[in-house]
Amino acid sequence: MSRIGNNPVTIPQGVTVEVSENVVTVKGKMGELTQNFTDVSVKVEEGKVTVERAANSKNEKAKHGLYRALVSNMIKGVSEGWTKELELVGVGYRASNQGQKLDLALGFSHNIIMDLAPEVKVETISEKGKNPIIKLTSHDKQLVGQVAAKIRSFRKPEPYKGKGIKFVGEIIRRKAGKSA
C-alpha cells in the first residue's frame, strides 16, 4: 500500500492541471510543466489531483508514489518555485553572474564560466566577511537540482578543511589531520 500515492494533491488558486492521454500539464504564474506517465491513471476533480493504479504489480506500485510526488512537485513549482543555495567555502573562491552566465573562481588557473538554462534564474550574493552564495531559482525542481549538482561537482567539499562548494545548511563530515 503506497501511503504517498494515495494522498490527493490539492491544487492552489491560479494553477490549472490538465490530463490528456498519458500527459499531465500544469500551468501557473511561474511557468508551465508537462510530465508523461505510464501504468497509473491521473484524475483531476474538485480541486484535487489523485493518482490511482489498476493492479498491484511491483512496477505499478513503484510508479504510484513516484508520479504522485512528481505531480506534487510540478504544482508547487509553478505556484511557488524551487530554490537551491550553494555556498563557496575557501580563500579566494568567488562567484559572479552577468545574466545567465555564471563566473566561478575556484582556485584553478582559469575561471569556470557556465551558461545556465533560461528557466533557471541565478543570483550571486557576496558580502564582506562572509562566504559567497549562489542562489538558483526555477519552477522545475529537477532542473534546479541538476544545475546545482553540476556547479557543486566543480569543487566538492573536502573533509580536512571543508573547502569547496556546498549546499547551504549541508554538514560536511570532517576528518582529523596528521597527528604529530
ChimeraX commands (.cxc) that place a marker at each C-alpha (Angstrom):
marker #1 position 0.00,0.00,0.00 radius 0.5
marker #1 position 1.51,3.31,-1.08 radius 0.5
marker #1 position 0.88,5.92,1.57 radius 0.5
marker #1 position 2.27,8.73,-0.58 radius 0.5
marker #1 position 0.46,7.60,-3.74 radius 0.5
marker #1 position -2.94,7.53,-2.02 radius 0.5
marker #1 position -2.74,11.13,-0.76 radius 0.5
marker #1 position -4.53,13.59,-3.07 radius 0.5
marker #1 position -2.66,16.74,-4.17 radius 0.5
marker #1 position -4.61,19.95,-3.63 radius 0.5
marker #1 position -4.49,22.49,-6.46 radius 0.5
marker #1 position -3.88,26.07,-5.22 radius 0.5
marker #1 position -5.51,29.20,-6.71 radius 0.5
marker #1 position -4.11,30.24,-10.08 radius 0.5
marker #1 position -2.90,26.75,-11.07 radius 0.5
marker #1 position -4.55,24.63,-13.77 radius 0.5
marker #1 position -3.94,20.90,-14.22 radius 0.5
marker #1 position -4.92,19.17,-17.46 radius 0.5
marker #1 position -4.70,15.44,-18.21 radius 0.5
marker #1 position -4.82,14.17,-21.80 radius 0.5
marker #1 position -3.79,10.66,-22.92 radius 0.5
marker #1 position -0.65,9.94,-20.88 radius 0.5
marker #1 position 0.47,13.53,-20.27 radius 0.5
marker #1 position -0.12,15.82,-17.28 radius 0.5
marker #1 position 0.22,19.57,-17.95 radius 0.5
marker #1 position 0.43,22.03,-15.06 radius 0.5
marker #1 position 0.24,25.80,-15.67 radius 0.5
marker #1 position 0.75,28.55,-13.12 radius 0.5
marker #1 position 2.18,32.02,-12.61 radius 0.5
marker #1 position 5.81,30.76,-12.62 radius 0.5
marker #1 position 5.52,28.74,-15.85 radius 0.5
marker #1 position 4.29,25.51,-17.41 radius 0.5
marker #1 position 5.44,21.90,-16.87 radius 0.5
marker #1 position 4.50,18.61,-18.55 radius 0.5
marker #1 position 5.08,15.01,-17.46 radius 0.5
marker #1 position 4.41,11.71,-19.25 radius 0.5
marker #1 position 3.11,8.83,-17.14 radius 0.5
marker #1 position 2.53,5.09,-17.56 radius 0.5
marker #1 position 0.95,2.26,-15.52 radius 0.5
marker #1 position -1.21,4.68,-13.47 radius 0.5
marker #1 position -4.24,6.90,-14.06 radius 0.5
marker #1 position -4.32,10.57,-13.06 radius 0.5
marker #1 position -7.66,12.27,-12.34 radius 0.5
marker #1 position -8.49,15.90,-11.60 radius 0.5
marker #1 position -11.68,16.51,-9.62 radius 0.5
marker #1 position -12.89,19.18,-7.17 radius 0.5
marker #1 position -9.55,20.99,-6.89 radius 0.5
marker #1 position -7.59,17.80,-6.16 radius 0.5
marker #1 position -5.37,15.53,-8.24 radius 0.5
marker #1 position -5.46,11.80,-7.47 radius 0.5
marker #1 position -3.18,9.09,-8.82 radius 0.5
marker #1 position -4.59,5.56,-8.98 radius 0.5
marker #1 position -3.19,2.25,-10.16 radius 0.5
marker #1 position -5.17,-0.54,-11.82 radius 0.5
marker #1 position -3.30,-3.58,-10.48 radius 0.5
marker #1 position -0.87,-4.42,-7.70 radius 0.5
marker #1 position 2.17,-5.43,-9.73 radius 0.5
marker #1 position 5.57,-4.40,-8.40 radius 0.5
marker #1 position 6.12,-1.96,-11.29 radius 0.5
marker #1 position 2.75,-0.21,-10.78 radius 0.5
marker #1 position 3.28,0.04,-7.02 radius 0.5
marker #1 position 6.65,1.67,-7.61 radius 0.5
marker #1 position 5.27,4.21,-10.09 radius 0.5
marker #1 position 2.20,5.04,-7.98 radius 0.5
marker #1 position 4.08,7.09,-5.39 radius 0.5
marker #1 position 6.58,8.36,-7.95 radius 0.5
marker #1 position 4.02,10.03,-10.21 radius 0.5
marker #1 position 2.08,11.45,-7.27 radius 0.5
marker #1 position 5.31,13.05,-5.99 radius 0.5
marker #1 position 6.18,14.36,-9.47 radius 0.5
marker #1 position 2.73,15.96,-9.87 radius 0.5
marker #1 position 3.00,17.47,-6.39 radius 0.5
marker #1 position 6.44,18.93,-7.21 radius 0.5
marker #1 position 5.12,20.34,-10.50 radius 0.5
marker #1 position 2.18,22.04,-8.76 radius 0.5
marker #1 position 4.42,23.55,-6.07 radius 0.5
marker #1 position 6.93,24.63,-8.71 radius 0.5
marker #1 position 4.51,26.58,-10.91 radius 0.5
marker #1 position 2.86,28.24,-7.89 radius 0.5
marker #1 position 5.81,29.00,-5.56 radius 0.5
marker #1 position 9.00,27.88,-7.34 radius 0.5
marker #1 position 12.05,25.94,-6.11 radius 0.5
marker #1 position 15.25,27.43,-4.73 radius 0.5
marker #1 position 18.70,25.95,-4.07 radius 0.5
marker #1 position 21.52,27.87,-2.41 radius 0.5
marker #1 position 25.21,26.96,-2.75 radius 0.5
marker #1 position 27.99,28.33,-0.55 radius 0.5
marker #1 position 31.61,28.73,-1.69 radius 0.5
marker #1 position 33.98,27.96,1.20 radius 0.5
marker #1 position 37.64,28.76,0.63 radius 0.5
marker #1 position 40.09,31.63,0.41 radius 0.5
marker #1 position 39.75,33.42,-2.95 radius 0.5
marker #1 position 36.65,31.49,-4.07 radius 0.5
marker #1 position 34.35,33.94,-5.83 radius 0.5
marker #1 position 31.16,33.84,-7.88 radius 0.5
marker #1 position 29.59,36.46,-10.13 radius 0.5
marker #1 position 26.99,36.48,-12.85 radius 0.5
marker #1 position 26.07,38.53,-15.91 radius 0.5
marker #1 position 22.57,37.46,-16.92 radius 0.5
marker #1 position 22.62,33.68,-17.43 radius 0.5
marker #1 position 26.44,33.34,-17.35 radius 0.5
marker #1 position 27.90,32.22,-14.03 radius 0.5
marker #1 position 31.61,33.02,-13.47 radius 0.5
marker #1 position 33.31,30.92,-10.78 radius 0.5
marker #1 position 36.84,31.47,-9.41 radius 0.5
marker #1 position 37.64,28.23,-7.57 radius 0.5
marker #1 position 41.43,28.17,-7.33 radius 0.5
marker #1 position 42.05,26.72,-10.80 radius 0.5
marker #1 position 44.32,28.50,-13.31 radius 0.5
marker #1 position 41.25,29.81,-15.19 radius 0.5
marker #1 position 37.77,30.84,-14.10 radius 0.5
marker #1 position 34.89,28.48,-14.89 radius 0.5
marker #1 position 32.20,30.18,-16.98 radius 0.5
marker #1 position 28.91,28.27,-17.11 radius 0.5
marker #1 position 25.91,29.08,-19.30 radius 0.5
marker #1 position 22.68,28.30,-17.44 radius 0.5
marker #1 position 19.33,27.24,-18.89 radius 0.5
marker #1 position 16.91,30.15,-19.44 radius 0.5
marker #1 position 14.40,28.59,-16.99 radius 0.5
marker #1 position 16.89,28.92,-14.10 radius 0.5
marker #1 position 17.35,32.35,-12.54 radius 0.5
marker #1 position 20.74,32.84,-10.90 radius 0.5
marker #1 position 21.75,35.36,-8.25 radius 0.5
marker #1 position 25.13,35.72,-6.56 radius 0.5
marker #1 position 25.45,37.24,-3.09 radius 0.5
marker #1 position 28.88,38.47,-1.95 radius 0.5
marker #1 position 29.17,40.17,1.43 radius 0.5
marker #1 position 32.42,41.20,3.07 radius 0.5
marker #1 position 33.46,38.72,5.74 radius 0.5
marker #1 position 31.03,36.03,4.57 radius 0.5
marker #1 position 31.28,33.21,2.05 radius 0.5
marker #1 position 29.84,33.92,-1.43 radius 0.5
marker #1 position 26.41,32.35,-2.07 radius 0.5
marker #1 position 24.89,31.26,-5.38 radius 0.5
marker #1 position 21.07,31.26,-5.37 radius 0.5
marker #1 position 19.30,29.23,-8.10 radius 0.5
marker #1 position 15.52,29.60,-8.63 radius 0.5
marker #1 position 13.18,27.91,-11.12 radius 0.5
marker #1 position 9.77,26.31,-11.47 radius 0.5
marker #1 position 11.33,22.93,-12.40 radius 0.5
marker #1 position 12.66,21.05,-9.35 radius 0.5
marker #1 position 14.61,18.51,-11.40 radius 0.5
marker #1 position 16.39,21.20,-13.41 radius 0.5
marker #1 position 17.36,23.24,-10.33 radius 0.5
marker #1 position 18.77,20.14,-8.66 radius 0.5
marker #1 position 20.69,19.12,-11.76 radius 0.5
marker #1 position 22.26,22.58,-12.22 radius 0.5
marker #1 position 23.14,22.78,-8.51 radius 0.5
marker #1 position 24.78,19.34,-8.63 radius 0.5
marker #1 position 26.78,20.35,-11.73 radius 0.5
marker #1 position 28.06,23.52,-10.00 radius 0.5
marker #1 position 28.92,21.53,-6.86 radius 0.5
marker #1 position 30.84,18.96,-8.92 radius 0.5
marker #1 position 33.42,21.60,-9.96 radius 0.5
marker #1 position 34.87,21.65,-6.43 radius 0.5
marker #1 position 33.28,19.23,-3.93 radius 0.5
marker #1 position 33.87,19.97,-0.24 radius 0.5
marker #1 position 36.93,18.18,1.07 radius 0.5
marker #1 position 36.88,16.56,4.53 radius 0.5
marker #1 position 40.02,18.12,6.07 radius 0.5
marker #1 position 39.45,21.89,5.84 radius 0.5
marker #1 position 35.91,21.87,4.43 radius 0.5
marker #1 position 36.91,23.90,1.34 radius 0.5
marker #1 position 34.73,23.63,-1.75 radius 0.5
marker #1 position 31.16,24.26,-2.91 radius 0.5
marker #1 position 28.47,23.02,-0.53 radius 0.5
marker #1 position 24.73,23.45,-0.16 radius 0.5
marker #1 position 23.68,25.99,2.47 radius 0.5
marker #1 position 22.95,24.03,5.64 radius 0.5
marker #1 position 24.86,20.94,4.49 radius 0.5
marker #1 position 27.04,19.37,7.18 radius 0.5
marker #1 position 30.45,18.17,6.00 radius 0.5
marker #1 position 31.97,15.25,7.90 radius 0.5
marker #1 position 35.40,16.39,8.99 radius 0.5
marker #1 position 38.49,14.22,9.45 radius 0.5
marker #1 position 41.39,14.80,11.81 radius 0.5
marker #1 position 44.65,15.63,10.06 radius 0.5
marker #1 position 48.03,14.01,10.66 radius 0.5
marker #1 position 48.94,13.55,14.31 radius 0.5
marker #1 position 52.42,14.79,15.16 radius 0.5
marker link #1:1,2 radius 0.2
marker link #1:2,3 radius 0.2
marker link #1:3,4 radius 0.2
marker link #1:4,5 radius 0.2
marker link #1:5,6 radius 0.2
marker link #1:6,7 radius 0.2
marker link #1:7,8 radius 0.2
marker link #1:8,9 radius 0.2
marker link #1:9,10 radius 0.2
marker link #1:10,11 radius 0.2
marker link #1:11,12 radius 0.2
marker link #1:12,13 radius 0.2
marker link #1:13,14 radius 0.2
marker link #1:14,15 radius 0.2
marker link #1:15,16 radius 0.2
marker link #1:16,17 radius 0.2
marker link #1:17,18 radius 0.2
marker link #1:18,19 radius 0.2
marker link #1:19,20 radius 0.2
marker link #1:20,21 radius 0.2
marker link #1:21,22 radius 0.2
marker link #1:22,23 radius 0.2
marker link #1:23,24 radius 0.2
marker link #1:24,25 radius 0.2
marker link #1:25,26 radius 0.2
marker link #1:26,27 radius 0.2
marker link #1:27,28 radius 0.2
marker link #1:28,29 radius 0.2
marker link #1:29,30 radius 0.2
marker link #1:30,31 radius 0.2
marker link #1:31,32 radius 0.2
marker link #1:32,33 radius 0.2
marker link #1:33,34 radius 0.2
marker link #1:34,35 radius 0.2
marker link #1:35,36 radius 0.2
marker link #1:36,37 radius 0.2
marker link #1:37,38 radius 0.2
marker link #1:38,39 radius 0.2
marker link #1:39,40 radius 0.2
marker link #1:40,41 radius 0.2
marker link #1:41,42 radius 0.2
marker link #1:42,43 radius 0.2
marker link #1:43,44 radius 0.2
marker link #1:44,45 radius 0.2
marker link #1:45,46 radius 0.2
marker link #1:46,47 radius 0.2
marker link #1:47,48 radius 0.2
marker link #1:48,49 radius 0.2
marker link #1:49,50 radius 0.2
marker link #1:50,51 radius 0.2
marker link #1:51,52 radius 0.2
marker link #1:52,53 radius 0.2
marker link #1:53,54 radius 0.2
marker link #1:54,55 radius 0.2
marker link #1:55,56 radius 0.2
marker link #1:56,57 radius 0.2
marker link #1:57,58 radius 0.2
marker link #1:58,59 radius 0.2
marker link #1:59,60 radius 0.2
marker link #1:60,61 radius 0.2
marker link #1:61,62 radius 0.2
marker link #1:62,63 radius 0.2
marker link #1:63,64 radius 0.2
marker link #1:64,65 radius 0.2
marker link #1:65,66 radius 0.2
marker link #1:66,67 radius 0.2
marker link #1:67,68 radius 0.2
marker link #1:68,69 radius 0.2
marker link #1:69,70 radius 0.2
marker link #1:70,71 radius 0.2
marker link #1:71,72 radius 0.2
marker link #1:72,73 radius 0.2
marker link #1:73,74 radius 0.2
marker link #1:74,75 radius 0.2
marker link #1:75,76 radius 0.2
marker link #1:76,77 radius 0.2
marker link #1:77,78 radius 0.2
marker link #1:78,79 radius 0.2
marker link #1:79,80 radius 0.2
marker link #1:80,81 radius 0.2
marker link #1:81,82 radius 0.2
marker link #1:82,83 radius 0.2
marker link #1:83,84 radius 0.2
marker link #1:84,85 radius 0.2
marker link #1:85,86 radius 0.2
marker link #1:86,87 radius 0.2
marker link #1:87,88 radius 0.2
marker link #1:88,89 radius 0.2
marker link #1:89,90 radius 0.2
marker link #1:90,91 radius 0.2
marker link #1:91,92 radius 0.2
marker link #1:92,93 radius 0.2
marker link #1:93,94 radius 0.2
marker link #1:94,95 radius 0.2
marker link #1:95,96 radius 0.2
marker link #1:96,97 radius 0.2
marker link #1:97,98 radius 0.2
marker link #1:98,99 radius 0.2
marker link #1:99,100 radius 0.2
marker link #1:100,101 radius 0.2
marker link #1:101,102 radius 0.2
marker link #1:102,103 radius 0.2
marker link #1:103,104 radius 0.2
marker link #1:104,105 radius 0.2
marker link #1:105,106 radius 0.2
marker link #1:106,107 radius 0.2
marker link #1:107,108 radius 0.2
marker link #1:108,109 radius 0.2
marker link #1:109,110 radius 0.2
marker link #1:110,111 radius 0.2
marker link #1:111,112 radius 0.2
marker link #1:112,113 radius 0.2
marker link #1:113,114 radius 0.2
marker link #1:114,115 radius 0.2
marker link #1:115,116 radius 0.2
marker link #1:116,117 radius 0.2
marker link #1:117,118 radius 0.2
marker link #1:118,119 radius 0.2
marker link #1:119,120 radius 0.2
marker link #1:120,121 radius 0.2
marker link #1:121,122 radius 0.2
marker link #1:122,123 radius 0.2
marker link #1:123,124 radius 0.2
marker link #1:124,125 radius 0.2
marker link #1:125,126 radius 0.2
marker link #1:126,127 radius 0.2
marker link #1:127,128 radius 0.2
marker link #1:128,129 radius 0.2
marker link #1:129,130 radius 0.2
marker link #1:130,131 radius 0.2
marker link #1:131,132 radius 0.2
marker link #1:132,133 radius 0.2
marker link #1:133,134 radius 0.2
marker link #1:134,135 radius 0.2
marker link #1:135,136 radius 0.2
marker link #1:136,137 radius 0.2
marker link #1:137,138 radius 0.2
marker link #1:138,139 radius 0.2
marker link #1:139,140 radius 0.2
marker link #1:140,141 radius 0.2
marker link #1:141,142 radius 0.2
marker link #1:142,143 radius 0.2
marker link #1:143,144 radius 0.2
marker link #1:144,145 radius 0.2
marker link #1:145,146 radius 0.2
marker link #1:146,147 radius 0.2
marker link #1:147,148 radius 0.2
marker link #1:148,149 radius 0.2
marker link #1:149,150 radius 0.2
marker link #1:150,151 radius 0.2
marker link #1:151,152 radius 0.2
marker link #1:152,153 radius 0.2
marker link #1:153,154 radius 0.2
marker link #1:154,155 radius 0.2
marker link #1:155,156 radius 0.2
marker link #1:156,157 radius 0.2
marker link #1:157,158 radius 0.2
marker link #1:158,159 radius 0.2
marker link #1:159,160 radius 0.2
marker link #1:160,161 radius 0.2
marker link #1:161,162 radius 0.2
marker link #1:162,163 radius 0.2
marker link #1:163,164 radius 0.2
marker link #1:164,165 radius 0.2
marker link #1:165,166 radius 0.2
marker link #1:166,167 radius 0.2
marker link #1:167,168 radius 0.2
marker link #1:168,169 radius 0.2
marker link #1:169,170 radius 0.2
marker link #1:170,171 radius 0.2
marker link #1:171,172 radius 0.2
marker link #1:172,173 radius 0.2
marker link #1:173,174 radius 0.2
marker link #1:174,175 radius 0.2
marker link #1:175,176 radius 0.2
marker link #1:176,177 radius 0.2
marker link #1:177,178 radius 0.2
marker link #1:178,179 radius 0.2
marker link #1:179,180 radius 0.2
view
